[in-house]
Structures are given as structure tokens and as C-alpha cells.
Amino acid sequence: MNKQEIGSMTAKGGFLNEKNICEKFLNWKKDIDAQQWLKVMGYDYEKIVNLKAIHIPVRISLKTALSLGITKEKYEETIRFKKADIQIRLEIKIKEALFLENISLKKANKGAGFNQVDKRPVDTYQGMWGFNKNISKWLKLFTGEINPKECMKEINWLKLRDERRLFFYEMPENIKEEIIKFFKDNKTIIICDILKGRGGLSADWFLVTEKDGEIIRWVMKDINYVLNHYAQGEIELSPKGSLKIGRVLMQRKGGTPDPDSLQFKINPLSLFEG
């Protein structure tokens, strides 16, 4: 691992949020952390003429999208598949060109587990990835959007762990095999969509910060490394009846709002391990 990819700083209060990260980048001439991040991204901070750091809001109007360099034609795709939290614009002295870098920020406490990276209704994922109606039906049974009572002839009702929904191990073998095969065959695009996204605000970099008392550790990785890292591993059932896609966990959302959505989760701290 490149030693410049990992660092730490003294914490002043809580986590570094998007606003804090932007402020550090804007102070790149003096901020040691920002200088290290720029070095990881392949820039010599001494050759930067101008730098602009923008916090990308969760909800983006067309006006905001246009200000971020997104065309009208790409607006719908961009807001649907946005994964970047911060955009860095750099003007380099020698090349006299403007460079854009989109960063996805992940925050976690020391020893924290999985963080949600994407959640949507089953129908939305079907539109994105094109799985068939049968897989859609059983994924909706998994999330509880369809009640198992509607499929009593296809399942063993008496052995259900929760009468409101199914777990994967409660599905017929042929259904489990069909779902696993789909996610195995489409693993690359699925991992890419939930971590990198698509369009003008897809992520180029992951910046993970971990708070441990008064210290914040950070690791920065380019998105291709991140995609490969989380794609490692098989498509298999988890011990609790969800689905593991490499190092990504697919679960029922639960809780409020939208309890019947699918959610995808990762452990961002695993990037510290290389």
C-alpha cells in the first residue's frame, strides 16, 4: 500500500463532515491533510493556481446541477445515480487546464460495522439491472413489500421466522439459485452502481474517516481500487438470511421510512486493511 493513502489528524469535536473536508481543501496551501489528499490524487499542490471545493447536496436542482458542470441531457441520470459528496475543481499552473475530482465521503466510529451505501425499492433496481419478474417478486417477499401469505403454496408457512417477510434460506432452492446466479452474472455493474454511480457526479475517490477518541484516521482510495476491493468474494447467503455480494451485504431496509426497500451496506473501515 502507498503510505500516502493513509493518515491521521487530531479531532476537534466530532467527525469531519462534507463542509469540514471542503474547508480543508480550500486551505490547501497550509493544510497538511489536504496536501496529502491532493498527492494521493496525483497533484502537486505547489503547482495549483486555484482550487474550488463544493459540497454536493443530497437533493440537486437543475440549477445546481448546471453549476456543477452537468448538462441538461444528463441531469436525470446524474441525480438518480449520484454518489459524490464533494467536488474538487483544480486549475494547474503548467497544464493550464481545469480538473474535476468527485469524492465520496464515508464516516465511521472505531470498530463500527456496516454503513448503508444505497437503498431503493425493488422496482427501481429492476429498472436499473433488468432482472425478471420472478426475481422481482421474490425480492419483494424478502423485503416484505409482498406478504408471504400471498405465496403460501410456494413456501412452508409453518417454518417462517417472520410472517411479514421471507429470508433467503426460506425460499425454494430453485429460486435461491436463480437469484444468486443473477447477482453473480451482474456483479460488476451492481457493485459499480451502488458505490461509484453513473453520470457527472459519480465518485472518483473514496475518503474514509474513522474517529477514535481525539484522533481521526483517514484513508483515500481511487474508485477502481474500491470497486475491486468490495467485489472480492462469492455470492452467498449470510448467516442471518440476507445476501452477500462479495464484501457487500444486501438486506431489507426495515424501520422508517421506506421499510420495504432493499439496502446495500459495506464496512468502509475494511479499506484501512488494504
Backbone hydrogen bonds in HBPLUS format (Angstrom, degrees):
<---DONOR---> <-ACCEPTOR-->    atom                        ^
c    i                          cat <-CA-CA->   ^        H-A-AA   ^      H-
h    n   atom  resd res      DA  || num        DHA   H-A  angle D-A-AA Bond
n    s   type  num  typ     dist DA aas  dist angle  dist       angle   num
A0005-GLU N   A0002-ASN O   2.93 MM   3  5.61 166.9  1.95 124.3 127.9     1
A0220-MET N   A0005-GLU O   2.92 MM 215  5.33 155.6  1.98 149.9 158.0     2
A0007-GLY N   A0218-TRP O   2.98 MM 211  5.35 160.1  2.02 147.2 150.4     3
A0218-TRP N   A0007-GLY O   2.80 MM 211  5.35 161.7  1.84 148.3 145.9     4
A0009-MET N   A0216-ILE O   2.83 MM 207  5.33 143.1  1.96 142.0 154.2     5
A0216-ILE N   A0009-MET O   2.85 MM 207  5.33 171.3  1.86 163.0 165.2     6
A0011-ALA N   A0214-GLU O   2.54 MM 203  4.86 174.1  1.54 138.4 139.7     7
A0021-ILE N   A0017-ASN O   2.99 MM   4  6.30 162.2  2.02 159.9 164.6     8
A0022-CYS N   A0018-GLU O   2.97 MM   4  6.20 161.6  2.00 150.1 155.2     9
A0023-GLU N   A0019-LYS O   2.98 MM   4  6.23 158.0  2.02 148.2 154.2    10
A0024-LYS N   A0020-ASN O   3.01 MM   4  6.31 151.3  2.09 147.0 154.5    11
A0025-PHE N   A0021-ILE O   2.99 MM   4  6.32 160.2  2.03 152.8 157.9    12
A0026-LEU N   A0022-CYS O   2.88 MM   4  6.13 158.1  1.93 152.7 159.2    13
A0027-ASN N   A0023-GLU O   3.14 MM   4  6.32 127.6  2.43 134.3 146.8    14
A0027-ASN N   A0024-LYS O   3.12 MM   3  5.10 136.5  2.31  95.4 107.8    15
A0028-TRP N   A0025-PHE O   3.01 MM   3  4.98 131.6  2.25 122.2 117.2    16
A0030-LYS N   A0027-ASN O   3.01 MM   3  5.85 153.9  2.08 126.5 132.6    17
A0031-ASP N   A0027-ASN O   2.82 MM   4  5.66 159.2  1.86 159.4 163.2    18
A0035-GLN N   A0031-ASP O   3.06 MM   4  6.32 153.4  2.14 146.3 154.2    19
A0036-GLN N   A0032-ILE O   2.98 MM   4  6.29 149.2  2.08 146.0 154.0    20
A0036-GLN N   A0033-ASP O   3.07 MM   3  5.08 117.0  2.49  94.5 109.8    21
A0037-TRP N   A0033-ASP O   2.89 MM   4  6.23 159.0  1.93 155.0 161.0    22
A0038-LEU N   A0034-ALA O   2.92 MM   4  6.12 161.7  1.96 150.6 155.4    23
A0039-LYS N   A0035-GLN O   3.02 MM   4  6.19 147.0  2.13 137.6 146.7    24
A0040-VAL N   A0036-GLN O   2.94 MM   4  6.26 156.8  2.00 151.6 157.0    25
A0041-MET N   A0037-TRP O   3.06 MM   4  6.37 148.6  2.16 144.6 153.2    26
A0043-TYR N   A0038-LEU O   2.85 MM   5  5.29 166.8  1.87 148.7 146.6    27
A0042-GLY N   A0039-LYS O   2.93 MM   3  5.00 155.3  1.99 103.7 111.3    28
A0047-LYS N   A0044-ASP O   2.88 MM   3  5.60 161.8  1.91 124.3 130.3    29
A0048-ILE N   A0045-TYR O   3.32 MM   3  5.29 166.7  2.34 103.3 106.3    30
A0093-LYS N   A0047-LYS O   2.74 MM  46  5.36 175.3  1.74 175.3 176.0    31
A0049-VAL N   A0091-GLU O   2.68 MM  42  5.42 157.4  1.73 158.9 165.9    32
A0091-GLU N   A0050-ASN O   2.87 MM  41  5.11 158.3  1.92 157.9 156.7    33
A0052-LYS N   A0089-ARG O   2.85 MM  37  5.03 157.2  1.90 144.9 152.3    34
A0089-ARG N   A0052-LYS O   2.78 MM  37  5.03 161.8  1.81 153.0 158.7    35
A0054-ILE N   A0087-GLN O   2.86 MM  33  5.16 163.8  1.88 152.1 157.6    36
A0087-GLN N   A0054-ILE O   2.90 MM  33  5.16 158.8  1.94 146.7 153.8    37
A0056-ILE N   A0085-ASP O   2.82 MM  29  5.06 168.1  1.83 137.2 139.2    38
A0065-ALA N   A0061-SER O   2.92 MM   4  6.17 162.6  1.95 152.3 157.6    39
A0066-LEU N   A0062-LEU O   2.90 MM   4  6.13 158.9  1.95 153.1 157.9    40
A0067-SER N   A0063-LYS O   3.14 MM   4  6.41 147.9  2.25 141.0 149.5    41
A0067-SER N   A0064-THR O   3.07 MM   3  5.07 118.0  2.47  94.1 109.6    42
A0068-LEU N   A0064-THR O   3.10 MM   4  6.41 126.0  2.41 140.2 154.6    43
A0068-LEU N   A0065-ALA O   3.02 MM   3  5.07 138.7  2.20  97.9 110.1    44
A0070-ILE N   A0065-ALA O   2.99 MM   5  5.29 160.7  2.02 148.1 144.2    45
A0069-GLY N   A0066-LEU O   3.14 MM   3  5.21 159.9  2.18 106.6 109.3    46
A0074-LYS N   A0071-THR O   3.10 MM   3  5.25 132.5  2.33  99.5 111.8    47
A0075-TYR N   A0072-LYS O   3.20 MM   3  5.12 160.4  2.24 102.1 108.0    48
A0078-THR N   A0074-LYS O   2.90 MM   4  5.95 158.2  1.94 153.4 160.5    49
A0079-ILE N   A0075-TYR O   3.00 MM   4  6.26 167.9  2.01 162.4 162.9    50
A0080-ARG N   A0076-GLU O   3.14 MM   4  6.19 145.2  2.26 142.6 152.2    51
A0081-PHE N   A0077-GLU O   2.98 MM   4  6.07 146.9  2.09 148.4 156.3    52
A0082-LYS N   A0078-THR O   2.88 MM   4  5.44 104.2  2.46 146.0 157.4    53
A0198-ARG N   A0081-PHE O   3.28 MM 117  5.16 145.5  2.41 114.8 124.7    54
A0083-LYS N   A0201-LEU O   3.06 MM 118  6.29 172.4  2.07 145.1 146.6    55
A0084-ALA N   A0201-LEU O   3.00 MM 117  5.48 154.0  2.07 163.9 158.7    56
A0085-ASP N   A0103-ILE O   2.78 MM  18  5.93 164.3  1.80 144.2 147.8    57
A0086-ILE N   A0103-ILE O   3.07 MM  17  5.14 154.4  2.13 149.5 153.8    58
A0103-ILE N   A0086-ILE O   2.82 MM  17  5.14 171.0  1.83 157.3 160.2    59
A0088-ILE N   A0101-GLU O   2.80 MM  13  5.08 167.9  1.81 152.5 156.7    60
A0101-GLU N   A0088-ILE O   2.88 MM  13  5.08 152.4  1.95 147.2 154.6    61
A0090-LEU N   A0099-PHE O   2.85 MM   9  5.11 162.6  1.88 148.3 154.3    62
A0099-PHE N   A0090-LEU O   2.82 MM   9  5.11 163.2  1.85 149.8 155.6    63
A0092-ILE N   A0097-ALA O   3.39 MM   5  6.07 158.6  2.44 160.9 163.8    64
A0096-GLU N   A0092-ILE O   3.03 MM   4  5.52 135.3  2.24 139.2 148.1    65
A0204-ASP N   A0102-ASN O   2.81 MM 102  5.13 159.7  1.85 131.7 138.6    66
A0205-TRP N   A0102-ASN O   3.09 MM 103  6.44 138.4  2.27 153.0 161.8    67
A0104-SER N   A0205-TRP O   2.82 MM 101  6.09 168.4  1.83 156.3 159.2    68
A0207-LEU N   A0104-SER O   2.93 MM 103  6.20 163.7  1.96 158.3 160.0    69
A0106-LYS N   A0207-LEU O   2.98 MM 101  6.24 163.5  2.01 144.8 148.4    70
A0209-THR N   A0106-LYS O   2.86 MM 103  6.33 160.3  1.90 163.3 169.2    71
A0108-ALA N   A0209-THR O   3.00 MM 101  6.43 143.0  2.14 158.0 167.7    72
A0211-LYS N   A0108-ALA O   3.05 MM 103  6.56 148.7  2.16 147.4 156.5    73
A0112-ALA N   A0109-ASN O   2.96 MM   3  5.25 154.5  2.02 136.1 133.2    74
A0110-LYS N   A0211-LYS O   3.06 MM 101  5.88 138.3  2.23 160.9 149.5    75
A0115-ASN N   A0266-ILE O   2.62 MM 151  5.43 162.6  1.65 161.8 161.0    76
A0266-ILE N   A0115-ASN O   2.91 MM 151  5.43 154.5  1.98 149.8 151.7    77
A0117-VAL N   A0264-PHE O   2.81 MM 147  5.80 172.3  1.81 159.0 159.6    78
A0264-PHE N   A0118-ASP O   2.79 MM 146  5.26 158.5  1.83 158.9 162.3    79
A0120-ARG N   A0262-LEU O   3.13 MM 142  5.74 144.4  2.27 150.4 161.0    80
A0262-LEU N   A0120-ARG O   3.01 MM 142  5.74 154.8  2.07 158.2 153.4    81
A0124-THR N   A0121-PRO O   3.04 MM   3  5.40 126.8  2.34 105.3 118.4    82
A0125-TYR N   A0121-PRO O   3.30 MM   4  6.77 157.8  2.35 152.9 158.3    83
A0126-GLN N   A0122-VAL O   2.89 MM   4  6.19 150.3  1.98 151.8 161.5    84
A0127-GLY N   A0123-ASP O   3.00 MM   4  6.28 150.1  2.09 143.0 150.2    85
A0128-MET N   A0124-THR O   3.05 MM   4  6.35 140.3  2.21 140.5 151.8    86
A0129-TRP N   A0125-TYR O   2.83 MM   4  5.95 162.2  1.86 156.5 159.8    87
A0130-GLY N   A0126-GLN O   2.72 MM   4  4.95 144.2  1.85 132.9 140.0    88
A0136-SER N   A0132-ASN O   3.02 MM   4  6.29 160.1  2.06 150.0 156.4    89
A0137-LYS N   A0133-LYS O   2.89 MM   4  6.07 154.9  1.95 145.2 151.3    90
A0138-TRP N   A0134-ASN O   3.13 MM   4  6.46 161.5  2.16 150.8 154.3    91
A0139-LEU N   A0135-ILE O   2.90 MM   4  6.07 150.3  1.99 151.4 159.9    92
A0140-LYS N   A0136-SER O   2.98 MM   4  6.16 146.6  2.09 144.2 153.2    93
A0141-LEU N   A0137-LYS O   2.99 MM   4  6.35 137.9  2.18 138.5 150.6    94
A0142-PHE N   A0138-TRP O   2.98 MM   4  6.17 143.0  2.12 134.0 143.9    95
A0143-THR N   A0139-LEU O   2.96 MM   4  6.30 148.6  2.06 143.0 150.5    96
A0144-GLY N   A0140-LYS O   2.91 MM   4  5.84 129.9  2.16 133.5 146.3    97
A0145-GLU N   A0140-LYS O   2.89 MM   5  4.93 116.9  2.30 145.8 153.0    98
A0146-ILE N   A0140-LYS O   3.11 MM   6  5.34 166.1  2.13 114.5 113.8    99
A0166-LEU N   A0141-LEU O   2.90 MM  25  5.64 159.0  1.95 132.7 135.9   100
A0150-GLU N   A0147-ASN O   2.96 MM   3  5.87 166.9  1.98 130.3 133.7   101
A0151-CYS N   A0148-PRO O   2.89 MM   3  5.39 165.1  1.91 118.1 123.0   102
A0154-GLU N   A0151-CYS O   3.00 MM   3  5.54 152.1  2.08 115.9 124.2   103
A0159-LYS N   A0156-ASN O   3.07 MM   3  5.73 153.0  2.14 118.6 126.0   104
A0160-LEU N   A0157-TRP O   3.31 MM   3  5.51 170.3  2.32 112.3 113.5   105
A0165-ARG N   A0162-ASP O   3.21 MM   3  5.90 167.1  2.23 123.4 126.4   106
A0170-GLU N   A0167-PHE O   2.92 MM   3  5.41 155.8  1.97 115.9 124.0   107
A0168-PHE N   A0241-GLY O   2.96 MM  73  5.13 163.4  1.99 146.2 140.7   108
A0171-MET N   A0168-PHE O   3.12 MM   3  5.46 166.0  2.14 113.2 117.5   109
A0175-ILE N   A0172-PRO O   3.04 MM   3  5.36 127.3  2.33 105.7 119.3   110
A0176-LYS N   A0172-PRO O   3.07 MM   4  6.43 163.5  2.10 159.5 164.0   111
A0177-GLU N   A0173-GLU O   2.94 MM   4  6.16 162.3  1.98 153.3 158.3   112
A0178-GLU N   A0174-ASN O   3.05 MM   4  6.16 148.7  2.15 134.5 142.6   113
A0179-ILE N   A0175-ILE O   2.97 MM   4  6.23 162.7  2.00 157.5 161.2   114
A0180-ILE N   A0176-LYS O   2.92 MM   4  6.05 169.0  1.93 154.2 157.7   115
A0181-LYS N   A0177-GLU O   2.93 MM   4  5.97 156.9  1.98 142.1 149.0   116
A0182-PHE N   A0178-GLU O   3.04 MM   4  6.28 156.2  2.10 143.4 149.4   117
A0183-PHE N   A0179-ILE O   3.09 MM   4  6.41 168.2  2.11 156.8 158.4   118
A0184-LYS N   A0180-ILE O   2.88 MM   4  6.02 145.2  2.00 145.9 156.5   119
A0185-ASP N   A0181-LYS O   2.85 MM   4  6.00 163.2  1.88 153.3 157.2   120
A0186-ASN N   A0182-PHE O   2.99 MM   4  6.09 139.6  2.15 144.7 155.8   121
A0190-ILE N   A0186-ASN O   3.11 MM   4  6.23 160.8  2.15 157.8 163.9   122
A0191-ILE N   A0187-LYS O   2.97 MM   4  6.06 172.2  1.97 155.8 157.7   123
A0192-CYS N   A0188-THR O   3.01 MM   4  6.10 158.9  2.05 146.4 153.1   124
A0193-ASP N   A0189-ILE O   2.88 MM   4  5.97 160.1  1.92 145.8 150.7   125
A0194-ILE N   A0190-ILE O   3.13 MM   4  6.32 162.0  2.16 152.5 156.4   126
A0195-LEU N   A0191-ILE O   3.15 MM   4  6.13 135.8  2.35 142.2 152.3   127
A0196-LYS N   A0192-CYS O   2.76 MM   4  5.16 142.8  1.90 135.5 148.1   128
A0197-GLY N   A0192-CYS O   2.93 MM   5  6.24 155.2  1.99 146.8 151.8   129
A0203-ALA N   A0196-LYS O   2.82 MM   7  4.87 155.9  1.87 138.2 144.6   130
A0202-SER N   A0199-GLY O   3.27 MM   3  5.63 149.0  2.38 121.6 117.3   131
A0223-ILE N   A0204-ASP O   2.91 MM  19  5.18 155.1  1.98 138.4 132.7   132
A0206-PHE N   A0221-LYS O   2.86 MM  15  5.34 163.7  1.89 161.1 166.7   133
A0221-LYS N   A0206-PHE O   2.98 MM  15  5.34 155.8  2.04 148.9 156.7   134
A0208-VAL N   A0219-VAL O   2.90 MM  11  5.32 165.1  1.92 164.4 163.0   135
A0219-VAL N   A0208-VAL O   2.93 MM  11  5.32 145.9  2.05 145.7 155.3   136
A0210-GLU N   A0217-ARG O   2.79 MM   7  5.10 161.2  1.83 146.5 152.1   137
A0217-ARG N   A0210-GLU O   2.82 MM   7  5.10 155.9  1.88 155.6 154.3   138
A0212-ASP N   A0215-ILE O   2.79 MM   3  5.27 172.9  1.79 171.1 172.2   139
A0215-ILE N   A0212-ASP O   3.09 MM   3  5.27 163.8  2.12 122.4 125.6   140
A0225-TYR N   A0222-ASP O   3.11 MM   3  5.61 124.1  2.43 111.4 123.9   141
A0226-VAL N   A0222-ASP O   3.18 MM   4  6.49 159.8  2.22 149.5 155.6   142
A0227-LEU N   A0223-ILE O   2.85 MM   4  6.09 162.0  1.89 155.0 158.4   143
A0228-ASN N   A0224-ASN O   3.12 MM   4  6.25 164.1  2.15 144.5 148.6   144
A0229-HIS N   A0225-TYR O   2.86 MM   4  6.02 155.8  1.92 150.5 158.1   145
A0230-TYR N   A0226-VAL O   3.05 MM   4  6.29 166.7  2.07 157.6 158.5   146
A0231-ALA N   A0227-LEU O   3.04 MM   4  6.04 130.8  2.29 139.0 151.8   147
A0247-ARG N   A0230-TYR O   2.85 MM  17  4.72 169.9  1.86 140.5 142.2   148
A0246-GLY N   A0234-GLU O   3.06 MM  12  5.08 163.0  2.09 130.2 132.3   149
A0236-GLU N   A0244-LYS O   3.03 MM   8  5.27 151.1  2.11 140.1 149.2   150
A0244-LYS N   A0236-GLU O   2.70 MM   8  5.27 172.4  1.70 173.8 174.0   151
A0238-SER N   A0242-SER O   2.91 MM   4  5.17 164.8  1.93 126.3 130.4   152
A0241-GLY N   A0238-SER O   3.01 MM   3  5.31 167.8  2.02 117.2 119.5   153
A0243-LEU N   A0250-MET O   3.23 MM   7  5.19 173.0  2.24 151.5 152.2   154
A0250-MET N   A0243-LEU O   2.79 MM   7  5.19 174.3  1.79 165.9 167.4   155
A0245-ILE N   A0248-VAL O   2.71 MM   3  4.99 169.0  1.72 154.5 158.1   156
A0248-VAL N   A0245-ILE O   3.00 MM   3  4.99 159.2  2.05 118.1 123.5   157
A0249-LEU N   A0265-LYS O   2.92 MM  16  5.15 169.7  1.93 151.4 154.9   158
A0265-LYS N   A0249-LEU O   2.85 MM  16  5.15 153.8  1.91 145.0 153.9   159
A0251-GLN N   A0263-GLN O   2.86 MM  12  5.36 164.9  1.88 158.3 163.2   160
A0263-GLN N   A0251-GLN O   2.88 MM  12  5.36 160.1  1.92 153.4 154.2   161
A0253-LYS N   A0261-SER O   2.81 MM   8  5.30 163.7  1.84 162.0 156.8   162
A0254-GLY N   A0259-PRO O   2.91 MM   5  3.87 156.5  1.97 125.3 120.5   163
A0261-SER N   A0258-ASP O   3.31 MM   3  5.79 157.6  2.37 120.8 119.9   164
A0270-SER N   A0267-ASN O   3.15 MM   3  5.83 163.1  2.18 118.1 123.1   165
A0271-LEU N   A0268-PRO O   3.19 MM   3  5.98 167.4  2.21 119.3 122.9   166
A0272-PHE N   A0269-LEU O   3.06 MM   3  5.65 157.6  2.11 114.5 120.7   167
A0273-GLU N   A0270-SER O   3.08 MM   3  5.37 147.7  2.19 104.1 113.5   168
A0274-GLY N   A0271-LEU O   3.37 MM   3  5.44 158.5  2.42  99.6 105.8   169
